[in-house]
Amino acid sequence: MALFDFIQPKKTDSGITNPRDQLMTLTDVIAPSAISVTPRSINISGVVTRVYYAVSYPRFLNDGWMEPVLNLTRELDVSIFVHPIDTAETLKKFQKKVAEVQSQINIKAEKGEVRDPQLEAAYRNLEELRDKLQQAEEKLFNVGFYLALYGKDEVEINKAENDIRGILDARMIAMKPALFQQEQGVKSIFPLAGDELLVHSKFNSAPLSSFFPFTSFDLTSDSGILYGINRHNSSLVLFDRYSLTNYNSVTFATSGAGKSYTLKLEILRSLMFGTEVIVLDPEREYEYLAEATGGRFFNISLSSNHHVNPFDLPPPGEDEDPKDVLRTHIIEMVGLFRLMLGGLSAEEETLIDLAIQETYALKDITGDADFSNMEPPLLTDFEMVLAGMEGSGSLIARLQKYTSGTWSGFMNAPTNVDINQKFVVFSLRDMEDELKTIAMYIITNFIWGSIRRRMAKRLMVIDEAWWMMKSEDTASFLFSLAKRGRKYYLGIATITQDVDDFLRSPYGVPMITNSSIQLLMKQSPTAIDNIQKTFNLTDEEKLLLLESTVGEGIFFAGLKHVAIKIIASYTEDQIITSDPSQLLQIKAARAELRAAREG
């Protein structure tokens, strides 16, 4: 049925339309309310459409030449019509054409003229194509390439046309609007399998294959680790995060989707290439991995024997002024106390700042001294200094639970943990929820100070990073690490299942934009719209994330992204699994092995 048949009124024998005789049909329902046709466009129910066709192509077409057009963030449709050409008839024409070209070459040679390279190249190409056609290695086709742009008005269409022309002109592909043929063009674009424009170019099989519109990126490099399998084409996703502009990554997934499993797999493979790894583990999921790889595991809690002193100072680097290092650390300490004491007024913040400086001065730590090997003060020293300052009563009352109260066990003692190991895990599972954010801030600050002491390739993994994004001070500090880490060969890998909490922070989106690698795994329906908007996903990618199984998702690396399936060997799986049923089986097997050895 023709397009305009949709809106033609039904008439009686007398030529007069009788509304009572008309019945509503399917075509009446789907037909546009009105159509306006101009020489350069067609307006269908308020949507302006302009159809173009390709008139010339370069001598060679690369695979995926159409991809930049298809990936434009504009509404467009593309139709490709392929009409086979009878080979027998074509061969007869080829024989005549080859004879003509050969005759021209012979005439030039007889006259003693300089040979024509273009003519000789044409002869060789014709001969080669003729041989392939005779041997059925190639076939010929008439190909029509049509493109339709949509917009609210002509101005929007013209802007889109300029974008597409810029892309195709760079590839030496010429497009023209279907002047006075917009109706035929729209009918050719609609999925009716009708080619009404009939604007064709001849192609043999090889260049025609470049029209295939579905291409997928490969993320296979000569260095790096195996992240998984490309679900589009089953190629390996081999990548080195340290080859990008920064070494940071973010991973978003629902609980049980395999996000921690994926990072543990990356840790295990990175360790084999000499990367040092430090993990903040809120659920004690990395303990066996640390044990199996000879790493160190620190269980941080109020009753733990492991302590981190927040007053520890990082040693100044060769290109750093001690005054700047001390000043930066004091600012970070003010942020810590703002977090510990439930917020500070302007007057209280000033008191805290002065008290921190006085506390360091008691230990002879100033910006003019070499404090690399000096013993840092403790929280009780700070309390003593603060008690001698006027107007500090409220601050002292709030601070005492950390110095002498039930929460004093963790931070009011000299640091006794050593992270100069290949693999270090800090577990916070047994830390009270009210203190987890504070503990993560202190540990992260301590790790940052240790990292600055010695240059090495490192990966710092922060599982359930939404804990740090809950507070502006901790989120700000984490963001500063993400920006400054590259200078010290450090990659920050953040993992979270609470996407909304992460993105609600003012530092959530900046953390994503400062991460060259992003991994999206299975998402919940409540979070998917936010994810789609943040990562500019298509509806198909959105559906892929909703339907992904465990270990599946979308892997972004720089400007490329692929659908990925995380895979592990049997041995790797036994080390990194967090599946409760598997863990019970592994524990039972270990118990049997232990009993056999003791027996």
C-alpha positions as CSV (number, residue, x, y, z in Angstrom):
1,M,0.0,0.0,0.0
2,A,1.4,3.4,-0.9
3,L,2.1,6.0,1.7
4,F,-0.6,8.4,0.6
5,D,-3.2,5.6,0.4
6,F,-3.2,6.0,4.3
7,I,-5.1,9.3,4.1
8,Q,-7.3,9.0,1.0
9,P,-11.0,9.3,1.9
10,K,-13.4,6.6,0.7
11,K,-16.0,7.8,-1.8
12,T,-19.4,6.5,-2.9
13,D,-20.4,5.8,-6.5
14,S,-21.6,9.4,-6.7
15,G,-18.2,10.7,-5.8
16,I,-19.4,12.0,-2.4
17,T,-17.9,10.7,0.7
18,N,-20.4,9.2,3.2
19,P,-18.9,9.2,6.7
20,R,-21.5,6.6,7.8
21,D,-20.2,4.1,5.2
22,Q,-16.6,4.4,6.4
23,L,-15.2,1.8,8.8
24,M,-12.1,2.4,11.0
25,T,-9.3,0.1,9.7
26,L,-5.7,-0.6,10.8
27,T,-4.4,1.7,8.1
28,D,-6.6,4.5,9.5
29,V,-5.1,4.0,13.0
30,I,-1.4,4.0,11.9
31,A,-1.7,6.6,9.2
32,P,-0.2,10.1,10.0
33,S,-2.6,12.9,10.7
34,A,-1.1,15.1,7.9
35,I,1.7,15.1,5.4
36,S,3.4,18.1,3.8
37,V,5.9,17.5,0.9
38,T,8.5,20.0,-0.2
39,P,11.3,19.5,-2.8
40,R,13.9,19.0,0.0
41,S,11.9,17.5,2.9
42,I,8.7,15.9,4.0
43,N,6.8,16.7,7.2
44,I,4.9,13.8,8.7
45,S,2.6,14.8,11.6
46,G,5.0,17.6,12.7
47,V,8.3,15.6,12.3
48,V,10.5,17.0,9.5
49,T,12.3,14.3,7.5
50,R,14.9,14.6,4.8
51,V,16.2,11.7,2.7
52,Y,19.6,11.5,1.1
53,Y,21.2,9.0,-1.2
54,A,24.9,8.2,-1.9
55,V,26.1,9.1,-5.4
56,S,29.8,8.2,-5.3
57,Y,32.3,6.2,-3.3
58,P,36.1,6.1,-3.0
59,R,38.1,3.3,-4.7
60,F,38.6,1.5,-1.4
61,L,36.1,1.2,1.5
62,N,37.3,0.3,4.9
63,D,35.4,-1.9,7.3
64,G,33.1,0.0,9.6
65,W,33.1,3.2,7.5
66,M,29.4,3.6,8.4
67,E,29.9,3.3,12.1
68,P,30.6,7.1,12.9
69,V,27.3,7.9,11.3
70,L,25.4,5.2,13.1
71,N,26.9,6.2,16.4
72,L,25.8,9.9,16.1
73,T,23.5,11.0,18.9
74,R,20.9,12.0,16.4
75,E,17.7,10.3,15.2
76,L,18.3,8.8,11.8
77,D,17.4,5.7,9.6
78,V,19.5,4.0,7.1
79,S,18.3,1.6,4.3
80,I,20.7,-0.5,2.2
81,F,19.3,-2.2,-0.9
82,V,21.4,-4.9,-2.6
83,H,20.2,-6.1,-6.0
84,P,22.2,-9.0,-7.6
85,I,23.4,-8.5,-11.2
86,D,23.3,-11.4,-13.7
87,T,27.0,-12.5,-14.0
88,A,26.6,-13.9,-17.6
89,E,25.4,-10.5,-18.9
90,T,28.1,-8.7,-16.9
91,L,30.9,-10.8,-18.3
92,K,29.9,-10.0,-21.9
93,K,30.2,-6.3,-21.0
94,F,33.5,-6.8,-19.2
95,Q,35.0,-8.5,-22.3
96,K,34.1,-5.5,-24.4
97,K,35.4,-3.0,-21.7
98,V,38.6,-4.9,-21.3
99,A,39.1,-4.9,-25.1
100,E,38.5,-1.2,-25.2
101,V,41.0,-0.4,-22.5
102,Q,43.6,-2.7,-24.0
103,S,43.1,-1.1,-27.3
104,Q,43.7,2.4,-25.8
105,I,46.9,1.2,-24.2
106,N,48.1,-0.4,-27.5
107,I,47.4,2.8,-29.5
108,K,49.4,4.9,-27.1
109,A,52.3,2.5,-27.3
110,E,52.2,2.6,-31.1
111,K,52.3,6.4,-31.1
112,G,55.2,6.4,-28.7
113,E,53.3,8.3,-26.1
114,V,54.2,8.1,-22.4
115,R,52.3,5.3,-20.7
116,D,49.2,6.2,-18.7
117,P,49.4,4.6,-15.1
118,Q,45.7,5.2,-14.5
119,L,44.8,3.4,-17.7
120,E,47.1,0.5,-16.9
121,A,45.7,0.2,-13.3
122,A,42.2,0.2,-14.7
123,Y,43.2,-2.7,-17.1
124,R,44.7,-4.7,-14.3
125,N,41.6,-4.2,-12.1
126,L,39.2,-5.2,-14.8
127,E,41.2,-8.3,-15.7
128,E,41.4,-9.3,-12.0
129,L,37.6,-8.7,-11.5
130,R,36.8,-10.6,-14.7
131,D,38.8,-13.6,-13.6
132,K,37.1,-13.7,-10.2
133,L,33.6,-13.4,-11.8
134,Q,34.4,-16.2,-14.2
135,Q,35.6,-18.4,-11.3
136,A,32.6,-17.4,-9.1
137,E,34.8,-15.9,-6.5
138,E,33.0,-12.6,-6.8
139,K,29.6,-11.4,-7.7
140,L,28.3,-8.0,-8.8
141,F,25.5,-6.0,-7.2
142,N,23.6,-2.8,-7.6
143,V,23.6,-1.1,-4.2
144,G,21.5,1.7,-3.0
145,F,22.5,3.5,0.2
146,Y,19.8,5.9,1.6
147,L,19.7,7.9,4.8
148,A,16.9,9.8,6.5
149,L,17.3,12.5,9.1
150,Y,14.6,13.6,11.5
151,G,14.1,16.9,13.4
152,K,11.6,19.3,14.6
153,D,12.4,21.9,11.9
154,E,14.6,22.6,8.9
155,V,17.3,24.3,11.1
156,E,17.8,21.1,13.1
157,I,17.9,19.0,9.9
158,N,20.5,21.3,8.4
159,K,22.7,21.1,11.4
160,A,22.5,17.3,11.4
161,E,23.3,17.3,7.6
162,N,26.5,19.3,8.2
163,D,27.7,16.8,10.8
164,I,27.0,13.8,8.5
165,R,28.5,15.5,5.5
166,G,31.7,16.2,7.5
167,I,32.0,12.5,8.4
168,L,31.3,11.1,4.9
169,D,33.2,13.7,3.0
170,A,36.3,12.7,5.0
171,R,35.7,9.2,3.7
172,M,35.2,10.5,0.1
173,I,31.5,9.4,0.1
174,A,29.2,12.0,-1.6
175,M,25.6,12.3,-0.4
176,K,22.8,14.3,-2.0
177,P,19.3,15.1,-0.9
178,A,16.6,13.4,-2.9
179,L,15.3,16.6,-4.6
180,F,11.6,16.3,-5.6
181,Q,11.8,12.7,-4.6
182,Q,11.3,12.9,-0.9
183,E,8.1,10.9,-1.0
184,Q,9.9,8.0,-2.8
185,G,12.8,8.4,-0.4
186,V,10.6,8.0,2.7
187,K,8.9,4.9,1.1
188,S,12.4,3.5,0.5
189,I,13.4,4.2,4.1
190,F,10.3,2.7,5.7
191,P,10.7,-1.0,6.5
192,L,8.5,-2.0,3.5
193,A,11.4,-3.6,1.4
194,G,10.6,-1.3,-1.5
195,D,13.4,0.5,-3.3
196,E,11.6,3.4,-5.0
197,L,14.6,5.9,-5.3
198,L,16.6,3.4,-7.6
199,V,19.8,5.3,-7.2
200,H,22.5,2.6,-7.4
201,S,26.2,2.1,-7.5
202,K,27.9,-1.2,-8.7
203,F,29.8,-3.2,-6.1
204,N,31.5,-6.6,-6.1
205,S,31.3,-8.8,-3.0
206,A,34.5,-7.6,-1.2
207,P,33.6,-3.9,-0.9
208,L,30.0,-4.6,-0.4
209,S,30.9,-6.4,2.8
210,S,32.0,-3.1,4.3
211,F,28.4,-2.0,4.3
212,F,27.6,-4.5,7.0
213,P,26.4,-2.0,9.7
214,F,27.1,-4.0,12.9
215,T,30.7,-3.7,14.1
216,S,32.2,-4.4,17.5
217,F,35.3,-3.0,19.2
218,D,38.1,-5.2,20.2
219,L,40.0,-4.6,23.4
220,T,42.9,-6.9,22.7
221,S,46.3,-5.4,23.3
222,D,49.9,-6.8,23.5
223,S,50.2,-6.1,27.2
224,G,47.9,-6.1,30.3
225,I,45.7,-8.8,31.9
226,L,42.7,-10.8,30.7
227,Y,39.5,-9.2,32.0
228,G,37.1,-11.5,30.1
229,I,35.5,-12.5,26.8
230,N,34.0,-10.0,24.3
231,R,30.4,-11.2,24.1
232,H,30.0,-9.7,20.6
233,N,32.7,-11.7,18.8
234,S,34.2,-14.0,21.5
235,S,37.6,-12.2,21.3
236,L,39.7,-11.8,24.5
237,V,39.5,-8.5,26.4
238,L,43.1,-8.0,27.2
239,F,43.9,-4.6,28.6
240,D,46.4,-2.7,30.7
241,R,44.9,0.0,32.9
242,Y,48.3,1.7,33.2
243,S,48.3,2.4,29.4
244,L,45.5,5.0,29.8
245,T,45.5,8.6,30.7
246,N,44.8,7.7,34.3
247,Y,44.7,4.4,36.1
248,N,41.4,4.6,37.9
249,S,38.3,2.5,37.5
250,V,34.7,2.4,38.8
251,T,32.5,-0.7,39.0
252,F,28.8,-0.6,39.5
253,A,26.6,-3.7,40.1
254,T,23.8,-5.1,42.2
255,S,24.6,-7.4,45.1
256,G,25.6,-10.9,43.8
257,A,26.3,-9.7,40.2
258,G,30.0,-10.5,40.5
259,K,31.7,-7.1,41.1
260,S,34.0,-8.2,43.9
261,Y,34.7,-11.5,42.1
262,T,35.8,-9.4,39.0
263,L,38.1,-7.2,41.1
264,K,39.6,-10.2,42.9
265,L,40.3,-11.8,39.6
266,E,42.1,-8.6,38.4
267,I,44.0,-8.5,41.7
268,L,45.2,-12.1,41.3
269,R,46.3,-11.5,37.7
270,S,47.9,-8.1,38.4
271,L,50.0,-9.6,41.2
272,M,51.6,-12.0,38.7
273,F,52.8,-8.9,36.8
274,G,54.4,-7.3,39.8
275,T,51.6,-4.8,40.7
276,E,51.3,-4.1,44.4
277,V,47.7,-4.1,45.6
278,I,46.1,-2.6,48.7
279,V,42.4,-3.3,49.5
280,L,39.8,-1.7,51.8
281,D,37.5,-4.6,52.5
282,P,34.3,-3.9,54.4
283,E,33.0,-7.5,54.3
284,R,36.1,-9.6,54.9
285,E,35.8,-11.1,51.4
286,Y,39.5,-10.8,50.5
287,E,41.0,-12.7,53.5
288,Y,41.5,-16.0,51.8
289,L,42.9,-14.3,48.7
290,A,45.5,-12.5,50.9
291,E,46.3,-15.8,52.6
292,A,46.6,-17.7,49.3
293,T,49.0,-15.2,47.7
294,G,51.2,-14.6,50.8
295,G,49.8,-11.1,51.5
296,R,49.0,-9.4,54.8
297,F,45.5,-9.2,56.3
298,F,44.7,-6.6,58.9
299,N,41.4,-6.8,60.7
300,I,40.5,-3.3,61.8
301,S,38.0,-3.0,64.7
302,L,37.8,-1.4,68.2
303,S,39.2,-4.5,69.8
304,S,41.8,-5.2,67.2
305,N,45.5,-5.1,67.9
306,H,46.1,-3.2,64.7
307,H,46.2,0.5,65.0
308,V,46.6,3.5,62.7
309,N,47.5,6.9,64.1
310,P,45.8,9.7,62.1
311,F,48.6,12.1,63.1
312,D,51.2,10.2,61.1
313,L,52.8,12.5,58.5
314,P,53.9,11.5,55.0
315,P,57.6,12.3,54.4
316,P,58.1,15.2,51.9
317,G,59.1,14.2,48.4
318,E,62.2,15.5,46.7
319,D,60.2,18.1,44.9
320,E,57.9,19.0,47.8
321,D,58.2,21.7,50.4
322,P,57.8,20.4,54.0
323,K,55.6,23.4,54.8
324,D,53.2,22.4,52.0
325,V,53.1,18.8,53.1
326,L,52.4,19.8,56.7
327,R,49.7,22.3,55.7
328,T,48.0,19.8,53.4
329,H,47.9,17.2,56.2
330,I,46.5,19.7,58.7
331,I,43.7,20.5,56.3
332,E,43.0,16.7,55.9
333,M,43.0,16.4,59.7
334,V,40.4,19.2,60.0
335,G,38.2,17.3,57.6
336,L,38.7,14.1,59.8
337,F,37.7,15.9,63.0
338,R,34.7,17.5,61.1
339,L,33.6,13.9,60.4
340,M,34.4,12.5,63.9
341,L,32.7,15.3,65.8
342,G,29.5,15.5,63.6
343,G,30.3,18.8,62.0
344,L,32.1,22.0,63.1
345,S,31.0,25.6,63.3
346,A,33.4,28.2,61.9
347,E,34.7,29.0,65.4
348,E,35.2,25.4,66.2
349,E,37.0,24.7,62.9
350,T,39.4,27.5,63.7
351,L,40.1,26.1,67.2
352,I,40.7,22.6,65.7
353,D,43.1,24.0,63.2
354,L,45.1,25.9,65.8
355,A,45.1,22.9,68.2
356,I,46.5,20.6,65.5
357,Q,49.3,23.0,64.7
358,E,50.1,23.3,68.5
359,T,50.0,19.5,68.9
360,Y,52.6,19.0,66.2
361,A,54.7,21.8,67.6
362,L,54.8,20.0,71.0
363,K,56.7,17.2,69.1
364,D,58.9,19.8,67.4
365,I,57.2,19.1,64.0
366,T,57.0,22.3,62.0
367,G,57.3,23.2,58.4
368,D,60.9,24.3,58.9
369,A,62.1,21.0,60.4
370,D,62.8,17.6,58.9
371,F,60.0,15.6,60.4
372,S,60.6,12.4,58.4
373,N,61.9,10.4,61.4
374,M,60.1,12.3,64.2
375,E,57.6,10.5,66.4
376,P,54.1,11.9,65.6
377,P,51.7,13.0,68.4
378,L,48.6,10.9,69.5
379,L,45.0,11.9,69.8
380,T,45.4,12.3,73.6
381,D,48.1,14.9,72.9
382,F,45.7,16.8,70.8
383,E,43.0,16.5,73.5
384,M,45.4,18.0,76.0
385,V,46.3,20.9,73.8
386,L,42.6,21.5,73.0
387,A,41.7,21.5,76.7
388,G,43.9,24.5,77.3
389,M,42.1,26.6,74.7
390,E,39.2,28.8,75.6
391,G,35.8,27.8,74.2
392,S,36.7,24.2,73.6
393,G,34.4,22.6,76.1
394,S,31.9,21.2,73.6
395,L,34.7,19.9,71.4
396,I,36.4,18.1,74.3
397,A,33.1,16.5,75.3
398,R,32.6,15.1,71.8
399,L,36.2,14.0,71.5
400,Q,36.5,12.0,74.7
401,K,34.7,9.0,73.2
402,Y,37.6,8.6,70.8
403,T,40.4,9.2,73.4
404,S,39.1,7.5,76.6
405,G,35.6,6.2,75.7
406,T,34.5,3.0,73.9
407,W,35.8,4.2,70.6
408,S,39.3,4.8,71.7
409,G,40.8,1.4,70.8
410,F,41.5,2.0,67.1
411,M,43.0,5.5,66.6
412,N,44.5,6.5,69.9
413,A,47.7,4.5,69.6
414,P,50.9,4.5,67.5
415,T,50.6,2.9,64.1
416,N,51.7,-0.7,64.1
417,V,50.8,-1.9,60.6
418,D,53.3,-2.3,57.8
419,I,52.0,-2.1,54.2
420,N,55.3,-2.5,52.4
421,Q,54.0,-5.8,51.0
422,K,52.9,-7.0,47.6
423,F,49.4,-7.5,48.8
424,V,47.7,-5.9,51.8
425,V,44.1,-6.1,52.9
426,F,42.4,-3.9,55.6
427,S,39.1,-5.5,56.7
428,L,36.5,-3.3,58.3
429,R,33.7,-5.9,58.7
430,D,34.0,-5.9,62.5
431,M,34.1,-2.1,62.8
432,E,30.9,-0.5,64.0
433,D,28.8,1.1,61.1
434,E,29.0,4.5,62.8
435,L,32.8,4.3,62.5
436,K,33.3,2.7,59.1
437,T,33.4,6.0,57.2
438,I,35.9,7.4,59.7
439,A,38.0,4.3,59.7
440,M,38.1,4.3,55.8
441,Y,39.2,7.9,55.8
442,I,42.0,7.3,58.3
443,I,43.2,4.1,56.6
444,T,43.1,5.7,53.1
445,N,45.0,8.7,54.4
446,F,47.6,6.4,55.9
447,I,47.9,4.4,52.7
448,W,48.3,7.6,50.7
449,G,51.2,8.7,53.0
450,S,52.9,5.3,52.6
451,I,52.5,5.4,48.8
452,R,54.3,8.8,48.6
453,R,57.3,7.3,50.4
454,R,58.2,4.9,47.5
455,M,57.3,4.9,43.8
456,A,55.9,1.6,42.6
457,K,53.1,0.3,40.3
458,R,50.1,0.0,42.7
459,L,46.4,-0.7,42.6
460,M,44.2,0.5,45.5
461,V,40.8,-1.2,45.7
462,I,38.0,0.4,47.7
463,D,35.1,-2.0,48.0
464,E,31.7,-0.6,48.8
465,A,33.0,2.9,48.1
466,W,29.6,4.4,48.8
467,W,30.6,4.4,52.5
468,M,33.2,7.1,51.6
469,M,30.8,8.9,49.3
470,K,28.3,9.4,52.2
471,S,30.4,12.3,53.7
472,E,31.6,15.3,51.6
473,D,34.9,15.2,53.4
474,T,35.7,11.6,52.7
475,A,34.3,11.9,49.1
476,S,36.5,15.0,48.5
477,F,39.6,13.1,49.8
478,L,38.9,10.1,47.6
479,F,38.4,12.4,44.6
480,S,41.8,14.1,45.3
481,L,43.4,10.6,45.4
482,A,41.9,9.8,42.0
483,K,43.3,13.0,40.5
484,R,46.8,12.8,42.1
485,G,47.3,9.1,42.0
486,R,48.8,9.0,38.5
487,K,51.8,11.0,39.7
488,Y,52.7,8.2,42.0
489,Y,51.8,5.3,39.6
490,L,48.6,4.5,41.6
491,G,45.3,3.3,40.2
492,I,42.2,3.7,42.3
493,A,39.5,1.0,41.8
494,T,36.2,1.8,43.4
495,I,33.4,-0.7,43.7
496,T,29.8,0.0,44.8
497,Q,26.4,-1.6,44.7
498,D,24.6,1.5,45.9
499,V,24.7,3.5,42.7
500,D,22.2,6.2,43.9
501,D,24.3,7.0,47.0
502,F,27.4,7.2,44.9
503,L,26.0,9.5,42.3
504,R,24.1,11.6,44.8
505,S,27.5,12.9,46.1
506,P,28.8,16.0,44.4
507,Y,32.0,14.0,43.7
508,G,30.2,11.0,42.3
509,V,30.2,12.0,38.6
510,P,33.7,13.6,38.8
511,M,34.9,10.3,40.1
512,I,33.5,8.6,37.0
513,T,34.9,11.1,34.6
514,N,38.3,10.7,36.2
515,S,38.2,6.9,35.8
516,S,39.4,5.7,32.4
517,I,37.9,2.3,33.0
518,Q,34.2,1.7,33.9
519,L,32.6,-1.6,34.4
520,L,28.8,-1.9,34.6
521,M,27.3,-5.2,35.5
522,K,23.8,-6.3,36.3
523,Q,21.7,-3.4,37.5
524,S,18.4,-3.1,39.4
525,P,15.4,-1.5,37.6
526,T,15.4,1.3,40.2
527,A,18.9,2.4,39.4
528,I,19.1,1.7,35.6
529,D,17.6,5.0,34.5
530,N,20.2,6.9,36.5
531,I,22.9,4.7,35.1
532,Q,21.7,5.1,31.5
533,K,21.7,8.9,31.9
534,T,25.1,9.0,33.6
535,F,26.9,6.8,31.0
536,N,24.8,7.8,28.0
537,L,23.7,4.2,27.3
538,T,21.4,3.2,24.5
539,D,18.1,1.4,25.2
540,E,19.7,-1.8,24.0
541,E,22.6,-1.4,26.4
542,K,20.2,-0.6,29.2
543,L,18.3,-3.8,28.5
544,L,21.6,-5.8,28.4
545,L,22.4,-4.6,31.9
546,L,19.0,-5.5,33.2
547,E,19.2,-9.0,31.7
548,S,22.8,-9.8,32.4
549,T,23.7,-12.8,34.5
550,V,26.4,-13.1,37.1
551,G,29.8,-11.9,35.6
552,E,28.3,-10.2,32.6
553,G,28.2,-6.5,31.8
554,I,29.6,-3.6,29.7
555,F,33.4,-2.8,29.9
556,F,34.4,0.8,29.1
557,A,38.1,1.6,28.5
558,G,38.8,5.0,27.2
559,L,36.6,5.7,24.1
560,K,35.8,2.0,23.5
561,H,33.3,-0.3,25.2
562,V,32.3,-3.9,24.8
563,A,29.9,-6.4,26.3
564,I,32.0,-8.6,28.5
565,K,31.8,-12.0,30.2
566,I,34.1,-12.5,33.2
567,I,35.9,-15.8,33.1
568,A,38.3,-17.5,35.6
569,S,40.1,-20.8,35.6
570,Y,39.2,-23.5,38.1
571,T,42.1,-22.6,40.4
572,E,41.4,-18.9,40.3
573,D,37.7,-19.6,41.0
574,Q,38.6,-21.6,44.1
575,I,40.7,-18.7,45.5
576,I,38.4,-15.8,44.7
577,T,34.9,-17.2,45.0
578,S,32.4,-15.6,47.4
579,D,29.5,-18.0,46.7
580,P,28.4,-19.4,50.1
581,S,27.8,-22.9,48.8
582,Q,31.3,-23.0,47.2
583,L,32.9,-21.6,50.3
584,L,31.3,-24.4,52.5
585,Q,32.6,-27.0,50.1
586,I,36.1,-25.5,50.1
587,K,36.1,-25.3,53.9
588,A,35.0,-29.0,54.2
589,A,37.7,-30.0,51.8
590,R,40.3,-28.1,53.8
591,A,39.1,-29.7,57.0
592,E,39.4,-33.2,55.5
593,L,42.9,-32.4,54.2
594,R,43.9,-31.1,57.6
595,A,42.5,-34.2,59.4
596,A,44.3,-36.5,56.9
597,R,47.6,-34.7,57.6
598,E,47.2,-34.8,61.3
599,G,46.2,-38.5,61.1
